[in-house]
Amino acid sequence: AEWEKAARGAEGRMYPWGDAFDPDACRWNREDRGDRFLDTAPVTAHPRGASPYGVMDMVGNLAEWCADGPGPHARYLKGGSFINASPLHLRPADRSLSGWANNPMAFYGSRCAEDAG
């Protein structure tokens, strides 16, 4: 829940930067763009994609494991990754990524965070 709020802001945006998809605001659909190398972009590569809190790379690049999930031993992967062809899977609210766990090293990562205060 905290990850999603950091990505969507208090107003619940569809994407960190607003409600309309901006193809240049995140790393996504690399193969369709002719780039066949499977790698990520630096966190600062897409400043237009910053969330309302200034957090970078909340969608695209790598999907991120979140602390909460549907059960005690299951976690959500959020934010999509650079292989996503559909912007719908790049929405911070999307939770349909559990099948990616079969290829963990290529498509997901984690983010370190701490409570402010």
Backbone torsions as a table, in degrees:
resi	resn	phi	psi	omega
1	ALA	NA	-40.2	179.5
2	GLU	-66.6	-41.1	178.7
3	TRP	-59.7	-46.3	-177.6
4	GLU	-64.4	-39.4	177.6
5	LYS	-65.6	-39.9	177.4
6	ALA	-61.2	-32.9	-179.6
7	ALA	-82.1	-38.9	-172.0
8	ARG	-98.7	-16.7	-176.9
9	GLY	78.3	174.4	-178.1
10	ALA	-65.2	-27.9	-178.8
11	GLU	-85.6	-2.9	175.5
12	GLY	70.8	46.4	179.3
13	ARG	-57.0	155.1	177.1
14	MET	-70.4	-40.3	176.8
15	TYR	-125.4	161.3	-178.5
16	PRO	-56.2	-33.3	-176.8
17	TRP	-90.8	-9.4	-179.8
18	GLY	154.9	-162.8	-175.4
19	ASP	-98.1	-6.0	176.9
20	ALA	-110.1	137.8	-179.4
21	PHE	-68.9	134.4	176.8
22	ASP	-118.6	107.9	-174.8
23	PRO	-63.4	-16.1	179.9
24	ASP	-100.7	7.6	-178.5
25	ALA	-93.6	-3.4	179.8
26	CYS	-159.1	165.7	176.9
27	ARG	-85.7	117.3	-178.2
28	TRP	-157.2	160.7	172.0
29	ASN	45.8	50.0	-175.4
30	ARG	-62.3	-41.6	-176.0
31	GLU	-64.9	-39.2	179.8
32	ASP	-64.9	-26.4	179.9
33	ARG	-86.7	4.8	177.3
34	GLY	89.1	-1.2	179.6
35	ASP	-94.4	105.3	-173.8
36	ARG	-91.7	-0.9	178.6
37	PHE	-80.5	131.4	-178.7
38	LEU	-92.1	89.4	176.7
39	ASP	-146.7	175.1	-177.8
40	THR	-107.0	172.6	177.1
41	ALA	-103.0	155.8	172.9
42	PRO	-60.0	149.9	-177.3
43	VAL	-56.5	-31.3	-177.2
44	THR	-88.7	6.5	-174.4
45	ALA	-72.0	-19.7	-175.8
46	HIS	-130.8	69.6	-176.6
47	PRO	-62.1	-25.4	177.7
48	ARG	-67.1	-16.4	-178.4
49	GLY	-91.3	7.9	-178.7
50	ALA	-62.8	144.8	177.2
51	SER	-75.5	171.8	177.7
52	PRO	-58.7	-21.9	178.9
53	TYR	-93.6	3.7	179.0
54	GLY	84.0	11.1	-179.5
55	VAL	-80.8	131.9	-176.3
56	MET	-95.6	155.1	172.6
57	ASP	58.1	41.8	177.6
58	MET	-79.1	-19.1	173.5
59	VAL	-132.6	153.6	-176.5
60	GLY	75.7	-170.4	-177.5
61	ASN	60.1	-93.8	177.0
62	LEU	-125.9	139.0	170.3
63	ALA	-68.3	148.2	-175.5
64	GLU	-118.9	134.7	173.9
65	TRP	-68.1	135.9	177.2
66	CYS	-113.0	154.6	-175.9
67	ALA	-66.9	-31.4	-179.7
68	ASP	-97.7	157.2	-179.1
69	GLY	-163.5	-173.2	-175.0
70	PRO	-76.5	-10.8	-178.9
71	GLY	-158.8	176.2	-175.4
72	PRO	-65.1	-25.6	-179.0
73	HIS	-117.7	18.9	-179.8
74	ALA	-127.4	140.3	179.2
75	ARG	-126.7	151.2	176.3
76	TYR	-82.8	143.5	165.7
77	LEU	-99.9	129.2	-174.7
78	LYS	-127.3	153.5	170.8
79	GLY	92.7	-7.4	179.6
80	GLY	68.0	-179.2	179.3
81	SER	-141.7	-176.0	-177.8
82	PHE	-67.3	-13.6	179.6
83	ILE	-89.2	-8.7	-178.3
84	ASN	-64.8	128.2	177.4
85	ALA	-92.1	-19.4	-178.3
86	SER	-110.1	127.5	176.2
87	PRO	-59.4	-22.6	179.0
88	LEU	-60.6	-33.4	179.4
89	HIS	-81.0	-4.4	176.9
90	LEU	-95.1	-3.8	178.1
91	ARG	-68.6	137.5	177.4
92	PRO	-58.9	-24.8	-179.8
93	ALA	-81.1	-10.6	-177.9
94	ASP	-69.5	133.5	179.9
95	ARG	-129.4	30.0	-174.7
96	SER	-103.8	31.9	-172.2
97	LEU	-106.5	9.4	-173.7
98	SER	-61.9	-25.4	179.3
99	GLY	-67.1	-16.0	179.6
100	TRP	-72.3	-12.9	-177.0
101	ALA	-60.8	-14.3	177.8
102	ASN	-72.6	-18.7	179.3
103	ASN	-129.1	61.0	-168.7
104	PRO	-63.6	-36.4	-172.6
105	MET	-71.1	-27.2	-174.6
106	ALA	-88.1	-25.7	-166.8
107	PHE	-123.0	-9.8	-179.7
108	TYR	-137.6	162.1	-179.5
109	GLY	-150.1	-162.7	178.2
110	SER	-140.3	165.9	-179.2
111	ARG	-130.8	130.5	176.9
112	CYS	-84.5	137.8	179.7
113	ALA	-146.9	159.7	174.8
114	GLU	-142.4	157.6	178.6
115	ASP	-65.9	138.2	176.3
116	ALA	-85.0	114.2	177.5
117	GLY	140.7	NA	NA
